[in-house]
Amino acid sequence: MHRFRRMVAGLVLASCVVAQAQSGTDQASDKPTKTKTAKAKAPTQEEILLEQLNEKFQKLDQLNSKLNDLEQKYEALQQRMAARDGELEQARKDAADAKQKLEATQAVIGTDGSAVTTLQSDVANLKTESSSLSSQVQAGQQETKKLENPDTIHYKGIDLKPGGFLAAETVDRQRAIGGDVNTQFSGIPFAGTTAGELSEFNASGRQSRISLLAEGKLPSATLRGYFEADFLSAGTTSNDNQSNSYPLRLRQAWAQAELNSGWMLTGGQMWSLATEYRHGLSNNAEAVPLTIDSQYNVGFTWERQYGFRVVKRLSDKFWIGGSVEEPQTLNIGGHNLPTIAYQETGNSGGLYNPTANYSFNEAPDLLAKAAYETNWGHFELFGVARFFRDRVYPNGPAPAGASQPVTTSALGAYTTKTDGGGVGANARVWLFAKQLEIGAHILAGNGIGRYSSAQLPDATAHPDGSLELLTGGSALGSVEWHATRRLDLYAYYGGEYAKRAWYNTGYTVTTAGPTLGQPILGGYGAPTNNVAGCYVEVLPVTSPNGGGNVASSPSNCNADNRNIQEGTFGYWFRFYRGTRGTLQQGFQYSYAERRTWQGIGNPAAGLTNSPKAIDNMFFTSFRYYLPQ
């Protein structure tokens, strides 16, 4: 381009020079040359031509610049067109390939899509098989874990599950009762007596427990057997002196057949059907208070004794059951009673303890219960039927203080019978996803003192020797808060009551004294009972080892229990709870109060006519439980 411009410029310059030369020749030939001096030198023709030529060159440069821009844009446009042509060609090739694939797919699936349906079915089956395989793998992993850490021991087709705990426990009582971690509530000593003046601290591991559940499954039923024992029993050589040699005690031992139809038959030693249950009427689902005290709490309805029980599950919410259970006439309470016989000491040859009393029972106790359960509570209604009898000796000795009108003998002895029983209800409400449990429990009737923790008497006797069943009952309120997985808090308040039943024996006081000639009253809670000595300490009696060093019961203290109450609160804290078991620690405080029926006291000496005994008790426990 520049060469072209130089060529053009040269041609133009040459043409201008030739033209100028010709013009000068023409002028020289026409006119003679004259010499004169000009004022200003005018531009020559060549300069004018050069200036015009420069202007043309500038315009030419501008045109060249625009031409260059157009050439660059043209080249870029050509490149873009080439790229689009390539993309279009690729799109055509892709469309051709897609068409071929579509034709091939249509050839595979067919015109009606049957192959797609088959493929979808195969994919669904593959997903199902994959899920099943995954479940089998997970089950295999769980089985492997169970083999490494089995929940049960498998033996000849049955599952064996050991259980229980090892315990280190203490009790500190304000007033001594001479007991371990179980409290005899009806025997709390009055203040002023030897035991009432001394506190007691006892510690033991005797509540440690062992258990074993055996279970075997049949096509139509599940067979079970359960054994449970602790060491809260005293043999004739047991003591706390050195080896603490306390024997093993049977708590539970029962066999069970649970049919798939909903029937459940259980026989052996177990918790009474009167006891509250947390779920249905199933054994090992009893709602036992969380107390460290192995006598639990005043007002709690329970027994552990022989029973044969039949339960029917009518639905997932409703159960009914009945049982026959081991009877015992707990106590014929009172004073100035006629001569009767209803029990005797055990026969060691018959494997009964010769230092304990056993009643002559006519028939077993009969119990029936219905339970209803929702997702927020468990409710029970039950009844107890009891049968009593005694042997009466009308020619027995007269009450103390009266003269004997006839010679005492067994002449004219006869047997009397009477029936009793009661009704009860248990209710437990679950709140906040079962973190908080609130319960109410009541039992009322005649002759049912044996079925509660304080063990108040069942009956007393009329002057003719026939039995008078004592009206009474028990009640318990409970709050259990499972605050966390590690912490449980509990509080209970309960009471038990026995109504007084007294009568005129037909005798009068014949011995000298202020009561001479007054009628002698007998029965339970008679207002003439002498209670003046209930707060008076007396000398100790001779111990089996010699010497007067064993505290004796106060004299002139014929107080009969009216009601016993107890308030309790405590906690359980678990340091660890997992596959290796449970390690936990507990604390319990209890306040117990024993009130008696009014008798004849000594107001002048400041002694009440209605003696009362109280005890403040503190319990601790440290336990390790086997994995559940």
C-alpha positions, 0 to 999 in steps of 0.5 A, a space after each residue: 500500500 505504501 509502495 503504491 502511494 509512493 508510485 502515485 506521488 512520483 507520477 503526480 510530481 513528475 507531471 507537475 514538473 513537466 507542466 511547469 516546464 512547458 509553461 515557462 517555455 511558453 512565457 519565454 517565447 512570448 515575452 522578453 524577460 524583465 528584471 525588477 524588484 518585488 515587495 513580497 515573493 509569491 508562492 511558486 506553482 510547485 509549492 502550491 502543487 505540493 501543498 495540494 498534493 499533501 492534502 490529497 495524501 492526508 485524505 488518502 491516508 484517512 481512506 487507507 485507515 478506514 480500508 484497514 478497519 474494514 478489512 479487519 472487520 471483514 476478516 473477523 466476520 469471516 472467522 465467526 461465519 466459519 465457526 458458526 458453520 462448524 457448529 452447525 455442521 456439528 449440530 447436524 451430525 449430533 442430530 443425525 446421531 440422535 436420530 439413529 439412537 432414537 431409532 435404535 431405542 424404538 427398535 428395542 422398546 417396541 412401539 407399545 413400550 413393553 420393554 420399558 415396563 419390563 425394565 422398570 419392573 426389573 429396576 424395582 425388583 433390583 431396589 427391593 433386593 438391594 433393600 433386603 440385602 441391606 437389611 440382611 447385612 444390618 441384621 448380620 452386623 447386629 447378630 455379630 455384635 450380639 455374638 460379641 456382646 450377647 444380651 442372653 445366653 443360649 442353652 439348649 433352645 432357651 435364652 438365659 438372662 442373668 440379672 441383679 445388682 451388688 449393693 453397699 448400703 447404710 441406714 442412720 436412724 434417729 431412734 433405734 429399731 435394731 434393724 437393717 435397711 428394712 424398717 419395722 414401721 409398727 415398732 418405732 420406739 417411743 421417746 424416753 425408752 432405751 431404744 428411743 434415746 439411742 440412734 443407730 447406724 447400720 451398714 451392709 451389702 445384704 440387699 444385693 440381688 441375683 436373678 435369672 430369667 429363662 425363656 423358651 419359645 414354642 409356635 403357640 406360646 412362650 415358656 418362662 421361668 424366673 428366679 430372684 434372691 437376696 440376703 435379707 434373711 437371718 439364720 439362727 447363727 447370723 450376726 454382725 460380729 465378724 463374718 456377717 453370715 446371713 443366708 440367701 433369701 428367696 424373693 421370687 421363683 415362678 414358672 409361666 406359660 404365655 399363649 399367643 391367644 393372650 392367656 398367661 398362666 403363672 405359678 410360684 412365689 411372686 409379687 401379689 396381684 394386689 401390687 401395682 403394675 406399670 404395664 398390663 398385669 405382667 410379672 416383672 413389671 411391678 411399680 415398686 417404689 424406688 426407695 432404698 428401704 427394702 420395706 418400701 414406704 408406708 401405704 404401699 400395697 404388696 406381698 411376695 408369696 405363693 400364687 397361681 395366677 391366670 391373666 387374659 389380655 383382652 386388647 392392647 389396653 385392657 387386661 383381667 386376671 385372678 389369683 389364689 395366694 398364700 394366706 396368713 392371719 397376720 396378728 390378732 391384736 389387742 389386750 384382755 383377749 379370750 383364750 383362742 388359738 389361730 397359729 403356732 410356731 413352725 415345725 422344723 420337721 415340716 421345714 418351718 422356722 421354729 422361732 416364727 409363728 404360722 397361722 392355721 389357714 382354712 383357704 387361700 386368699 382370692 384376688 381379682 384385678 382389671 387393668 386399663 392402659 392408655 398412652 398417658 396412664 395406667 389404671 387398676 381396680 382390684 379386690 381381695 377375699 380373705 378367710 379366717 378361723 380360730 379355736 376358742 376355749 371358753 373355759 380359759 383363764 380370765 383377763 389380768 386383774 380379774 378373779 377366775 370363776 371356774 377352773 381353766 380347761 379346754 372343755 367346750 372348745 369350738 372353732 369359729 370362722 369369718 370372712 373379710 377382704 377389701 377393694 383397692 385402686 391404683 392410678 399412674 399418670 405419665 406426663 412429658 413423654 413419661 418423664 414425670 409419673 404421678 401415682 395414687 394408690 388406695 386399699 380399704 376393707 376388713 382384715 387387710 392389714 397384712 397387705 401393706 408395708 406397716 403390717 397392722 393387725 388383721 383382727 381382734 377377738 370378741 369375748 366369745 372368742 369369735 374374730 372381729 376383723 379390723 376395718 382399715 386400709 392404706 393409701 400412698 401418693 407418689 411422684 417420680 421424675 426421670 429428670 435425665 437418663 442419669 437422674 431419677 428423683 422421687 417422693 412418696 407420702 403414705 399412711 395406714 390405719 386400723 380402726 379400734 374394736 373394743 368390748 366389755 369382757 364381762 369381768 371386773 377388776 378385782 385386784 386392789 387399786 384405783 380401778 377396783 370394781 371397774 369393768 375390764 375392756 378387751 379388744 383392740 384400742 380399748 380406751 382403758 388400756 394402760 399407756 402410762 409407761 410408754 415414755 418411761 425407760 426401764 432396766 435392760 433384761 438379761 441378754 443371751 450372753 449374760 448380764 443385763 445389757 439388752 434393752 427391754 420393752 417399756 412396761 405399762 405400755 399397752 398402746 395399740 397402733 391407730 395409724 402410721 404415716 411416712 414421707 420420703 424423698 430421694 434420688 438415684 444418680 447413674 455414673 454410667 449406664 450402658 452395655 457394660 451395666 449400670 453404676 449408680 448412687 442413691 440417697 433417701 430421707 424418710 420421716 415416719 410417725 407412729 400414732 396409737 389409740 387413746 388409753 389411760 396415761 399419766 397426765 400429772 406426769 406430763 404423759 399423754 393418753 395417746 403415745 406417739 413415736 417418730 423417727 428420722 431416717 437417712 439411707 445411702 446406696 451404691 450399686 452396680 447392676 448387670 446389663 439389662 
